[in-house]
Amino acid sequence: MSFPHDDAAWAETAEFLRGQLAPSDRVLAPDPFRWAIPRAERFATAAGRPPGDYRWVVTHKGELDRIPRSFLDAVVRQARPVFANPVFVVFVTKPQPDQPDLTETDHVRAFAANLAALPPEAAPEPEPLFLALDEPEPPPPAAPLPAPAMTPPPRAPRPPSRPAPAPPRPWLIPGGVPGTRREAAFQAELDWLIADYLGPAAEEAVLDIACGQGRLGALLPDAARITGIDIAEAALAEAAARHAGLPRFAFARMDAARLDFPESSFDTALLIDSLDMLAEPAAALAEAARVLARGGRLMVSAMNRDSLFLRAQRRLGLPVPPLGFGVAELTGMLRAAGLAVQRADGLFVSPGWALPGAAPGLAALEEEPEFIEAARRLGRRAGPEDALGFCLLARKA
């Protein structure tokens, strides 16, 4: 799911962090914050670490079970809650004298009650009895035969793992924070392309993959049925509440790589602002193709691994994170899934952002409407090969 800018609790939490972050601060937060605060790290990285390894810890009161319990307990003991609203509590591990302690406020008490209601942390699993060795050596001939042992059942091969997603806005690396106007403009450009690619989707069955709070459904006013899937239960609950009383909307918790729908269930599918964050993107595209009817459409957006910005980084010998997809790469993935690309468009280009080292000096322009609009126009003119991100529209044969 992308960041829900139109949700007040999420937006004000992100705004608080933007006003507090120092360049070297590490932030631990729920996954969608990486769209608003690109340096934010996943809670999975906290396993086995002390809270002091991070400056800021953002907790969602409804998703405390996603945080390693021992880490969460240590945060409560060692850090100070300095921001809270109905959804989030933000802790700082190295508080300054002027930062308030909100421990006794209603919002933090609600956090404490949710924490107390969590089941106790499960005991660690015992060490396995069998170790898989790449090249086991045969026993010496003179050695006695070992006692017979059970052979563990064969395990199905796992698909190759993909590195943890990097910050999804490449022009902000390292350590940048997007301005709210520029980020809103990026989302608005995506919305415009959805309407332009898909039209009103009259009488169509639409699947919104990684739907978050279900914001995109409103862009397809004539669709007969819109089904949103995501793995974030809190986002799905908000999506259901947002569309309560609207029978054409339905939401379900589901893995994008393992859709629980029959073949040919949908006319159109959306995978917007989320492909970079999926653990198995190729499997998700294959599943989207499977559930599309013949002639069905898939619209997908991604950050551009081969953008002008990242090519400049490589040319200068600077480190480039493993982020996004190339246009040819994603086109090939879609072709392998049985989908033919029919249209491609670029998303945002700025000469300043494309020059390594220039972004900090241009930070003051981040919220200037003139420069935001220029970056949007340049993205369209540059096309998908050079822009910072791109959209593709593919059709099932």
N, C-alpha and C positions, 0 to 999 in steps of 0.2 A: 504494500500500500504506500502511496505517496503521503506527504505531510498534509494533514487537514487544516489548512490555513483559515478556513471559515469556521472552525470550532474555537470558541473563545478561550476555553481552558488550555488547549494546545498552543494557540497563538500567543497568549500572554506569557506562558512559560518560556517559549522560544524567545520572545522579546526580552524577558528578564535575563536570560542567559546571554543574549547579544550585548546587553549593557554591562555585563559583569566579566566576561571572558578576557583573560590576558593571553598574549600570544603563545605562551608555553603551557597553558592549562589543558589538562586531559579531562574529558567529559564522558561519563557513562550514562546511557539513556536508552529508552525503548527505541526499537529500530526506526520508526518513521522520523525521528529527530535527525537522522543523518541526511534527510532532504533539506532540512532547515539549518542544521548545524553540522556541516560536513565532517568535522573532526570527531563527532560523537562516536563512541565505540559501543559495540554490542555487550550485553550482560554476560554472554558466554565467555568473553575474555577475562571476566573477573574471577573465574574459578581458580582457587588457590592463591589469590593475590590479596594483600591487605588494602583496606579502603584508601590508605594514604598514597597509593600509587596513582590515584585520580584526585583532581581538585574538586570536581563537581559530580554528584550522583543524583540523577533524576529518577524518581520512583513513581510509577503509576499505581494508584491505590487498588485498582482492580486487577493488576497483573503481578502482584508480589510473588506469586508462585513461579514466575519465570526468572527470578533472580536467585543465584546460589544462596541457600539459606544461611550458611555460615558467614558468607560475605554480608548479607543483609543484616544479620544480628550484629556484626562488627560495625557496620555503618551507624546503627542506632546508638551503640555505645560510644563511638569515637568521633562522630561528625555532628554538626549542628544544622538543624533545619532552619533555613533562612528565607524560604519562599514556599508558599502553599496555596492551593486553591481546591475546588471540589474534586479534582481529578489527580493532581500531582503534588508531591512534596519534593523539594530540591534541597539536598544536603551539601554543605561545604566542609571539606576535611581540614582545611587550614583557615579558620574564620578570622576575620579582622575585628578589632574592637567595636567598630561601628555597625557590624552586621547583627541584626536582631536574632534572638533565640525564640523560635515559634513553637517550642515543645508543648506549651500549655494552651495552644490555640485549638479551636474545634477541628480544623482541617487535619492537624497533626494527630490529634486524639483519634480521629477516624482512621488514619493510617495505622496507629498503634493497635486499634481494635481489629483491623483486617489482618495485621501481622500475627496477633495472638490467636486468630481463628485458623491460621494455616496448620495443616497436619505436621507432626514432628518430622524432621528430616530423616529420610530412609537411611538405614545403616549401609555402609559400603558393601558392594558385592564381594564375595570371597574370591581369592585369586583363582584363575582357571586351573583345572587339573592338567590340561594339555597345552603345550606350546607348539605353535606352527613354526617349523624351522625350514629355511629355504633349501638347504642342502644338508640333510642329516647324515652324519657319518656312520658307517656300519660298525657294530661292536667288534672289538678285537676277537680273533678266532678262539682264543683260549678262555675268554670270559664266559661265565655261566650265563645261560639264557635268562633274560629277565622274566619276571612273572607276567602272565598275559594281562593285557589291559584293554579296556574298551576303546574303540576308535570313535572319535567324535563324528557325528554325521556331517557329510559335505555341506558347505555353505554356498549359496548362489553367489556368483561374482557380483561385486558392487560396481556401479558405474563410476567412472573416474570423477574424483571430487573436484569441485571448482573452488579456487581461493575465495576467502571471505570477501564480500563485495567491498570495493573501495568507495571513497566519497563520490556520490553520483554527479556532482557538478564540477567538471574537471578544471574550469577556469579559476576555481577557488583554492586549489592546492598550491602551497601548503597553508593550512590554518586560516583560510578566509571564512567570512561569515556573509551569506547573501543578504542584501537589503530586501526588505519586504516588498517594495514596489517592483524591483527587478524580478524577484521570484514570482510574484503575482503575474507579471507580464509573461514570464515563461509558461506558467500554467494557462494563461489566457490564450497564448499562441497554440498550445496543444488543443485547447477547447475549440478554437477556430478550425484547426485542421480536422478534428473529429467531425464537426458539422459539414466541412467541405468534402471530406472523403466519403462519409456515410449518408449524408442527407438526413431526412427525418426517420429513416429506417421503417417506413410504413408497413404495418402488419407483420413485422419481423420478430423472430425470437432471438434475443441478444444475450450473449454471455459476457459479463464483465469480470475478467480474471484479475485477481489481486485487487479487488474493488475498494478496499478500505471502507470508508463511510458511505460508499455508494453515490458519490457526487456526480459521476459521469452520466448516469442514467437520465438525468434531466436534460441532457443535450440531445436526446433522441425522443422527441415528444410523441411520435406516432408509432413507436414500437409496440407490438402486441404484448410482449412478455420480456422482462429484463431480469436475469438471474445473476446475482453477484456472488462470487466465492472469494474467500480469503482464509488465512490461518489465524488471524488475530481476532479472538473472540470479542474483545472490547469494541473493536471497530465494527464488527458485524452487528453487535447489539445497538450501536449508535445508528448504523445504516437502517436497521429494522425500525428503530424509533422514528427516524427521519421520514421514512416512507410508510408509516403506519396508516392503515385505511386505504392504501393504494394497491388494489389486488394484482396489478400487472408486475409488481416488484416482489422478488423472493431472494433470500440470502441464506447461504449455507457455509459452514466451515469445511474447507476442502483443500487438499494439496494440489497446486496447479499441475504438478507432474503426474497426478493420479486422479483424474476427474471421474466422478461417480455418475456419469451420464451415458446413455446409449449412443451409438454412432448416429450421426446426422441429426442431432437434437436441436441445432441452432443454425440460423441464417447468417449471423454476424457475431464476431468475437472481438473483444478489446483487450489489449495487454499494454497498458499505458503507464509509463514512468515506473515500471516495476521489474522489467526483465533483468536488469543489472543486479537485482537483489535476490533473484531466485537461485536456489542451490543447484537445480538441474534445468537450465534454460532450454536445452535441446529437447528434453523429455516434455517440458511444458508446451513447446511449440508443436510437437508431435501429437500431444493430447488435444490441443486446440484444433488441429487439423482433423483429428478423428471425429470429434463431436460436431464439426461443421457439415452441413449438407453440401451436396454437389453444387458448385457455383457460389458457395458461401464465402464471406470475406473475413479476413483477419487484419486488424490494424494494430501495429506494434510500434513503440518508440524505444529509443535506446540512446545512451551516451556514445559518442563517436571515438573509438580507440585511435583512429587515424586522423583526428581533427588537425587543423593548422596549428593549434596550440601545442598538441602533443608531438607533432612532427618537429616543431621548433625545439621542444625540450630534448628530443632524441638527437637532433642534429648538433646541439651544443653539449652533448654528453651528460645531460642532467638526468637524474633518476625519474622514471616514469612508472606510476603505479599500474598494476594489471587491472585496468578498469574498462568497462564498456565493450563494444563490439565494432568491428569494421563493417562498412556497408556491404562489401563483397562477402565477408564472413557470414553476416546475418542472412543475406540473400541465399547463400548456399544452405544454411540451416533450414530456411523455409522451403527451399526446393527439395531437400531431403525428406521433409515432412509432407510433400505433395502439394505445396502451395507455390504459385507463380506470382512474383512481384509485379504489380501493375503501375505503381506510382511511388515516388520517393521525394521527400522534401527535407531541407536543412532547418535546424533550429538554432538560431542565435550565433553571431560572430561579432567579435570586437577586436580591432587591431591592438588595443592596449592589453586586453586579456590574453591575446595570442603571443605576446612577447614576454618570455620568462623574466621575472623580476619586476615587471611593470605594474602588476596588479596592486601591490600595496600603495604605490603612489597615486593610483587612480581610484582608490577606495571612496574618495569624496564624491565621485561621479556615480556611485552605485545606485543612488536614488534619484538621479537627474532624469526627468522624463525624456529630454531630448536625446540623451545617450542611450537610454533603454530602447527607445523607438528605433534609433539607428542600428543598434545591435540586432534587433528583430528583423529589420529590412535586409541587413547584410546576410543574415542566416538564410533567408529565402533566396537571395541572389547567388550566394556562394554554392548552395546546394548541399546534398548530404555528404559529399566527399570531404568538404573542408569545414563544415559547420561543427559546432560543439556537440550537438545532438542531431538526431534525425528521426523521421517517421517513415514507415513503409506500409503500403496497402497491398495485401496479397490475396489471391483468390484460389479456391480449391477447384481443381479440374473436374 
